[in-house]
Amino acid sequence: MTTRRGTIVLVVALLGVFALELATHSVGNDRALLKLGALPDDGDLHGQYWRFATYSFLHFNGVHLLVNVLLLFWIAGVLERRAGAALAGAIYFCSVLCSAIVF
């Protein structure tokens, strides 16, 4: 049985960032999440292009995080077992960037 190391690392990172959100009272607070790297609603990045990557680690609440983690385990786990961690990671981060651009 192949392990899902890449998926597990990503989930641990998501949980760690959510712990930071909890510690800074940012959960459910749009303004606080913007300070942590969320994408602004108006789409104006003011040259802060790093937000294209950081937004994907932030979650508005625990339900949002739970749904994302469950889907990540399911989809990324299958992909990682079939295609390998490197390709699964590349697909994940390409999806993050494409989603940010479309947003």
N, C-alpha and C positions, 0 to 999 in steps of 0.2 A: 504494500500500500504506500502510495506516494504521499509525503507530507505537504502541507500547504503553508510553507514558511513565509512566502511573500504575502499571502493573504493575512496570516496571523500578525506579521509585522505591521501591515497597514491598519488592521483593526486595533492593535495596541496603540498606534499613533493616534487614531481617531479617539480612542478612550482617553489618552493622555491630554489631548487638546480639549476634550470636553471637561476633563477635570480642571484644566486652566480656566475654562469658561465658568465653571461652578465657583472656583476660588475667587474670580474677579467679578462675580455677580453679573455675568454677561448673558446668561441663558435667558432667552425670550426678550432681550433688549437690543433692538436694531442698532442704536447708536453705539452701544458697547461692542457689539459684534463688528461694526465698521472699524473700530479702533484695533480690533484683533486681526483684520484682514479680509472681511467680507466684501463682496461686490456691492457697490452703491446702487440703489434702485434706479437712479437716473442714468446709469451707465457711464458717467463721467469719471474716469480713473485719475485725472490730474497727474498723469505720468507714472502712476503707481501700478505698473504692469505686473508686479509680483502678486497682486491680488488674483490674477488668473490661476495661480496655483494654491494660494492659501485659503481661498473661499471653500474649497472642497473638504477641508478638515473641520470646518465650523458647522455647528448644528443649532437650530433654533430652540429645540427642547429635547427631552429624553426620548420621546416617541420618534422624532425625526432621526435621532441617532440609532435607535433600535431597529427601525425599518431599514436604514442604510446598511447597518452591520449584518443583519440577516440576509439581505439581498447580496451583499458583498461576499459573505461566506458561501452562498449558494452559487452565484454566477462566477465569481473570481476563482472559487475553489475548483469548479469544474474546468474552467479555462486553464488554470495553473496546472492541474493534473494532466490535461491533454496537450498543452502547448509549452509548458515550462514557465518558471517564474519570471524570466526576463521578458518574454513576449507578453505574458499576462500583465506585467507591470507597465510595459510600453503601451498596451491597449488601454489600460486604466487611465494613464496620464494623458494620452491623446484624447480620450473621452472627456476628461476634466477640462482640457483646453478648448475642445470643440463646444462643450456646454457653456463655458464662460463666454466664448465669442457669440454664441447664439443668444445668450441671456441678454 
